[in-house]
Amino acid sequence: MILRSLLFVPANSWRMITRSLSGKADAIVLDLEDSVPIGEKETARWFVKDFLEDIEGNPKGSSIFVRVNSVGSGLYGEDIKYAVQKALDGIIIPKAESRGDILRIEEAIKAEENRKGLKSKVLIIPIIESSKGLVNIDEIVNASPRIVALTFGAADFLRDLGRGYMQLSKDEFELLYIRSKVSITAHAYNILALDTVYLGLIIDMEGLEREARIAYMLGFNGKFVIHPSHVETVNKVFTPSPQEVEEAKGIVKSYEEALSKGLGATTYAGRMIDEATYKQAKSLLQLVKEIDEREAGFSASRGNR
């Protein structure tokens, strides 16, 4: 699954929901949690249900996720009743702190799938937003085979540390540990690592790109965004450049030629390459192939609207 950019959309705004699929975010996240006031929750749930029913059977381009309210809120059960539909790809769980949190959400999802006769399994993405969640990160990831990715919420995590809202340093060393922990854990369990939203000014594209590149260098596969204008920048950062693609093709060709001669290592552009380098290059080319397929999906979905 390609998830370079995941755009949060307040689920109580029908206008924003319907406009969300006109962009190129790899995933749309209909938000029932933080961006929806308590008095608007019911309206938001109906909008989510109506939207998912409207797009059922049509090419979507973007994957569709719903962020429900946390287990601790007591609201997630109603959220899931409305959100679990045929067109839904997954549920995002905020403030995940234990295996039990994941199992409660999964149980509610299963009940709706069975009630509605849905065959495809709804995926799960937990958000680590507290020190407790970080300490329990392994049990969280291991709680369900539905978990396809792992992410964290910087704002809530910093508040949990008693910092409140703060201006991050340019290199964001304040988030280095949690980013590293989330990325390493995700890769250890062969799921995607997704970075938190950018907390700076919406118009600060330079800051957004800098932060996205920090995440990319730490092994993240994509990033959540809170404004449509951020999608293009984030997609660019998490897409291999033409130069990287050409280099990967050259490495694959050179190594396969070496293998045909019985060699286990060779050189390319003055560098030693071996099986590990070869596998890395093959993975990059596979990623590019999947991104191209995603772009084709966008084109198909646009043609049906």
Backbone torsions as a table, in degrees:
resi	resn	phi	psi	omega
1	MET	NA	130.4	177.9
2	ILE	-91.5	118.9	178.8
3	LEU	-136.0	68.1	177.0
4	ARG	-74.8	-42.6	-177.5
5	SER	-131.2	132.6	178.9
6	LEU	-127.8	111.7	-172.8
7	LEU	-94.5	118.4	174.4
8	PHE	-73.5	134.4	178.3
9	VAL	-131.6	122.2	178.0
10	PRO	-58.9	123.8	-173.5
11	ALA	-76.1	-6.4	177.2
12	ASN	-92.5	7.1	177.4
13	SER	-116.0	101.4	-179.7
14	TRP	-62.2	-36.4	179.2
15	ARG	-61.9	-46.1	-179.1
16	MET	-68.8	-35.3	178.2
17	ILE	-63.3	-50.2	-175.9
18	THR	-68.9	-27.1	178.7
19	ARG	-81.0	-17.1	-171.6
20	SER	-63.4	-33.0	-177.1
21	LEU	-79.0	-3.5	178.4
22	SER	-81.6	-10.3	178.5
23	GLY	-95.1	-166.9	-176.4
24	LYS	-119.9	31.3	173.1
25	ALA	-69.1	136.8	178.7
26	ASP	-64.9	-27.9	177.8
27	ALA	-142.6	142.7	172.0
28	ILE	-103.7	129.9	178.8
29	VAL	-112.1	102.7	176.8
30	LEU	-74.8	117.0	-169.9
31	ASP	-98.0	119.4	174.7
32	LEU	-102.0	-0.7	-174.2
33	GLU	-99.0	-108.7	-167.1
34	ASP	-58.6	-34.6	-174.4
35	SER	-84.2	0.0	-178.0
36	VAL	-116.7	116.7	177.1
37	PRO	-60.9	153.9	-176.3
38	ILE	-56.4	-35.6	179.9
39	GLY	-73.1	-10.9	-178.4
40	GLU	-105.8	0.3	-174.7
41	LYS	-59.0	-45.1	-176.8
42	GLU	-65.0	-43.4	177.3
43	THR	-60.4	-44.6	-179.4
44	ALA	-60.7	-40.5	179.1
45	ARG	-62.3	-43.1	178.6
46	TRP	-64.8	-37.9	177.2
47	PHE	-63.0	-42.8	178.3
48	VAL	-60.2	-49.0	-179.8
49	LYS	-60.2	-48.1	-178.2
50	ASP	-63.5	-41.3	-178.9
51	PHE	-64.6	-46.4	-179.0
52	LEU	-64.4	-35.3	177.0
53	GLU	-70.7	-35.8	-179.9
54	ASP	-64.0	-38.6	-174.9
55	ILE	-92.3	-1.0	-178.9
56	GLU	-59.3	128.4	178.7
57	GLY	87.8	-8.1	178.6
58	ASN	-101.5	148.1	175.1
59	PRO	-60.9	129.0	-173.6
60	LYS	-96.4	-30.7	-171.9
61	GLY	76.2	-72.6	179.0
62	SER	-83.1	145.3	168.9
63	SER	-72.8	153.8	-178.5
64	ILE	-118.8	120.5	175.3
65	PHE	-119.2	158.6	173.3
66	VAL	-126.1	127.4	172.1
67	ARG	-90.6	114.5	178.9
68	VAL	-86.5	174.5	174.0
69	ASN	-76.4	158.3	-174.7
70	SER	-65.8	160.2	176.5
71	VAL	-58.5	-40.9	-178.3
72	GLY	-64.8	-21.1	-178.8
73	SER	-74.9	-25.0	-175.9
74	GLY	78.3	4.5	-176.0
75	LEU	-100.0	-11.1	-170.7
76	TYR	-64.8	-30.9	-178.1
77	GLY	-60.6	-47.0	177.7
78	GLU	-66.4	-38.7	177.9
79	ASP	-56.1	-47.2	-175.3
80	ILE	-68.4	-33.4	177.8
81	LYS	-59.0	-38.2	-179.5
82	TYR	-84.7	-33.5	-171.2
83	ALA	-80.3	-33.7	-175.6
84	VAL	-76.0	101.7	179.5
85	GLN	-135.7	169.6	-177.2
86	LYS	-59.2	-36.2	-176.0
87	ALA	-81.9	-4.9	-178.5
88	LEU	-79.5	134.6	176.3
89	ASP	-93.9	-35.1	-177.4
90	GLY	-168.8	165.9	177.1
91	ILE	-111.6	135.9	175.6
92	ILE	-105.9	127.7	-174.7
93	ILE	-104.5	111.8	177.6
94	PRO	-78.3	156.2	173.1
95	LYS	53.2	39.7	177.9
96	ALA	-68.6	126.2	-176.2
97	GLU	-127.8	-9.1	-177.5
98	SER	-159.6	167.7	174.5
99	ARG	-59.8	-37.7	-179.5
100	GLY	-60.3	-36.6	177.6
101	ASP	-59.4	-44.8	-178.7
102	ILE	-66.5	-42.7	-177.7
103	LEU	-64.9	-36.1	178.5
104	ARG	-65.3	-44.1	177.9
105	ILE	-64.5	-44.3	-179.0
106	GLU	-61.8	-41.1	178.8
107	GLU	-61.0	-42.3	179.1
108	ALA	-66.7	-39.3	178.0
109	ILE	-63.1	-48.1	-179.9
110	LYS	-57.8	-41.9	-179.3
111	ALA	-60.6	-42.0	179.7
112	GLU	-71.3	-40.0	177.1
113	GLU	-59.2	-44.8	-180.0
114	ASN	-66.8	-41.3	-178.4
115	ARG	-64.9	-35.0	-176.7
116	LYS	-98.5	-0.1	178.0
117	GLY	66.7	34.5	-179.1
118	LEU	-84.2	132.3	-176.3
119	LYS	-89.5	-40.4	-177.6
120	SER	-78.7	140.0	-177.6
121	LYS	-81.3	133.8	175.1
122	VAL	-73.9	131.3	-178.3
123	LEU	-82.1	167.8	-178.8
124	ILE	-133.3	137.8	171.5
125	ILE	-128.1	110.9	176.6
126	PRO	-81.8	147.1	174.0
127	ILE	-110.3	123.8	175.1
128	ILE	-86.9	118.0	-175.1
129	GLU	-132.2	12.6	-179.0
130	SER	-150.9	164.2	177.6
131	SER	-62.7	-36.4	177.9
132	LYS	-63.1	-42.0	178.0
133	GLY	-62.5	-39.4	-179.4
134	LEU	-67.9	-41.2	178.2
135	VAL	-62.1	-35.0	-177.3
136	ASN	-98.2	20.3	-170.7
137	ILE	-60.8	-36.3	-179.0
138	ASP	-68.5	-42.3	179.8
139	GLU	-69.1	-29.3	176.9
140	ILE	-66.7	-49.7	-178.1
141	VAL	-64.7	-33.8	-178.2
142	ASN	-82.3	-3.4	-172.6
143	ALA	-70.0	-28.2	-175.0
144	SER	-153.0	139.0	175.2
145	PRO	-70.9	-8.3	177.7
146	ARG	-75.2	-16.5	-175.5
147	ILE	-69.5	118.9	-175.5
148	VAL	-108.5	-15.2	-178.1
149	ALA	-159.4	165.7	179.8
150	LEU	-135.4	139.7	178.9
151	THR	-144.2	178.3	176.7
152	PHE	-141.6	158.6	177.8
153	GLY	-111.7	110.2	-173.4
154	ALA	-64.0	-43.8	-175.0
155	ALA	-61.7	-50.7	-179.7
156	ASP	-66.5	-36.0	-179.7
157	PHE	-65.2	-43.1	178.4
158	LEU	-64.7	-38.4	176.8
159	ARG	-63.7	-37.7	179.3
160	ASP	-64.5	-26.7	177.5
161	LEU	-85.6	3.2	178.5
162	GLY	82.4	16.9	-177.2
163	ARG	-94.1	-24.0	-175.9
164	GLY	64.7	-162.9	177.6
165	TYR	-72.3	132.9	-178.6
166	MET	-143.7	153.4	175.1
167	GLN	-82.3	119.1	-179.2
168	LEU	-74.3	151.1	174.8
169	SER	-68.1	165.6	-174.3
170	LYS	-60.8	-38.7	179.6
171	ASP	-92.1	0.6	174.5
172	GLU	54.2	44.0	179.2
173	PHE	-62.6	-22.3	179.5
174	GLU	-61.0	-27.1	-177.7
175	LEU	-105.1	4.3	-174.4
176	LEU	-60.4	-44.3	-176.6
177	TYR	-65.3	-49.9	-177.7
178	ILE	-66.1	-37.8	176.2
179	ARG	-60.0	-47.3	-178.4
180	SER	-62.0	-44.2	-178.7
181	LYS	-63.0	-45.1	-179.7
182	VAL	-64.7	-46.2	-178.7
183	SER	-63.6	-47.8	-178.5
184	ILE	-63.4	-42.6	179.1
185	THR	-63.0	-45.0	179.7
186	ALA	-59.6	-47.0	-178.6
187	HIS	-67.6	-33.3	178.6
188	ALA	-62.4	-32.7	-178.5
189	TYR	-104.0	13.0	174.3
190	ASN	58.8	42.1	173.3
191	ILE	-123.5	172.7	-177.7
192	LEU	-80.1	146.3	173.1
193	ALA	-105.6	124.0	-176.7
194	LEU	-120.2	131.7	-176.1
195	ASP	-82.0	158.3	179.3
196	THR	-69.2	166.8	176.7
197	VAL	-68.5	155.9	177.2
198	TYR	-77.2	127.6	-176.2
199	LEU	-92.5	-4.0	-179.3
200	GLY	-79.2	-170.1	179.0
201	LEU	-62.5	140.3	-179.1
202	ILE	-58.6	-35.6	-176.9
203	ILE	-81.6	-5.0	-176.9
204	ASP	-84.2	78.3	-178.8
205	MET	-68.1	-31.7	178.3
206	GLU	-64.6	-43.8	177.9
207	GLY	-65.3	-40.1	178.0
208	LEU	-60.2	-47.3	-178.8
209	GLU	-66.0	-39.5	178.2
210	ARG	-60.4	-46.1	-179.6
211	GLU	-64.7	-41.9	179.7
212	ALA	-62.2	-37.4	179.8
213	ARG	-70.5	-33.9	174.0
214	ILE	-59.7	-47.3	-179.9
215	ALA	-63.1	-42.2	-179.9
216	TYR	-60.3	-43.8	-179.5
217	MET	-67.0	-24.2	179.0
218	LEU	-89.7	4.7	173.8
219	GLY	99.7	8.1	179.2
220	PHE	-74.1	150.6	-178.1
221	ASN	-98.6	-15.8	-178.2
222	GLY	-173.3	-173.6	-172.4
223	LYS	-151.9	141.2	172.6
224	PHE	-77.4	145.8	177.6
225	VAL	-133.4	155.1	-178.4
226	ILE	-115.1	4.2	177.8
227	HIS	-144.0	137.5	-178.6
228	PRO	-56.4	-29.0	-179.0
229	SER	-67.7	-13.7	-179.3
230	HIS	-87.5	-14.6	-172.6
231	VAL	-62.4	-47.5	-175.7
232	GLU	-60.8	-43.9	-179.7
233	THR	-63.3	-45.7	-178.7
234	VAL	-65.9	-42.8	176.8
235	ASN	-58.7	-40.6	-179.3
236	LYS	-62.9	-45.2	-177.5
237	VAL	-63.2	-39.5	-175.0
238	PHE	-95.1	15.2	173.9
239	THR	-112.3	127.7	177.8
240	PRO	-56.2	139.2	-179.9
241	SER	-74.5	161.5	176.5
242	PRO	-56.1	-36.1	178.6
243	GLN	-65.1	-41.1	178.4
244	GLU	-65.1	-37.4	179.8
245	VAL	-65.7	-45.7	179.8
246	GLU	-63.2	-40.5	178.1
247	GLU	-63.5	-42.8	179.5
248	ALA	-62.3	-41.1	177.7
249	LYS	-62.6	-41.4	179.1
250	GLY	-64.5	-40.7	178.9
251	ILE	-63.9	-46.4	-179.9
252	VAL	-60.4	-46.6	-179.2
253	LYS	-62.9	-46.5	-178.1
254	SER	-64.1	-42.6	-177.4
255	TYR	-69.5	-39.7	179.6
256	GLU	-67.3	-33.5	173.9
257	GLU	-66.0	-39.2	178.3
258	ALA	-65.1	-41.2	179.0
259	LEU	-60.7	-39.7	-179.2
260	SER	-64.6	-19.2	178.6
261	LYS	-99.4	5.6	179.1
262	GLY	82.8	17.1	-179.5
263	LEU	-100.5	145.4	-179.8
264	GLY	-101.1	-4.7	179.2
265	ALA	-153.2	156.1	178.5
266	THR	-157.2	-166.4	178.3
267	THR	-124.6	153.2	174.0
268	TYR	-146.7	124.6	-179.9
269	ALA	52.0	39.2	176.0
270	GLY	82.9	4.7	-179.3
271	ARG	-115.8	145.1	172.9
272	MET	-72.5	134.8	175.1
273	ILE	-128.6	142.1	179.7
274	ASP	-135.2	-164.4	-176.6
275	GLU	-60.8	-39.4	180.0
276	ALA	-62.9	-43.0	177.7
277	THR	-63.2	-42.0	-179.9
278	TYR	-61.2	-46.6	-179.8
279	LYS	-63.1	-39.0	178.8
280	GLN	-62.8	-43.0	179.2
281	ALA	-65.2	-40.9	178.6
282	LYS	-63.4	-38.8	178.9
283	SER	-64.2	-40.9	179.0
284	LEU	-62.6	-43.7	-179.4
285	LEU	-66.8	-34.1	176.2
286	GLN	-66.2	-40.2	177.2
287	LEU	-60.7	-44.6	179.4
288	VAL	-61.4	-40.4	178.3
289	LYS	-61.0	-44.2	-179.4
290	GLU	-67.9	-35.6	176.4
291	ILE	-65.3	-41.3	177.6
292	ASP	-61.5	-39.1	177.9
293	GLU	-66.4	-36.8	176.7
294	ARG	-63.0	-44.8	178.8
295	GLU	-61.7	-38.2	177.3
296	ALA	-64.3	-35.5	176.8
297	GLY	-63.8	-39.2	176.2
298	PHE	-61.0	-43.8	-178.7
299	SER	-62.3	-42.1	179.9
300	ALA	-64.4	-41.3	-178.5
301	SER	-67.9	-35.6	179.1
302	ARG	-65.8	-36.5	-178.5
303	GLY	-68.7	-16.9	-179.2
304	ASN	-101.1	12.6	-179.9
305	ARG	-121.0	NA	NA
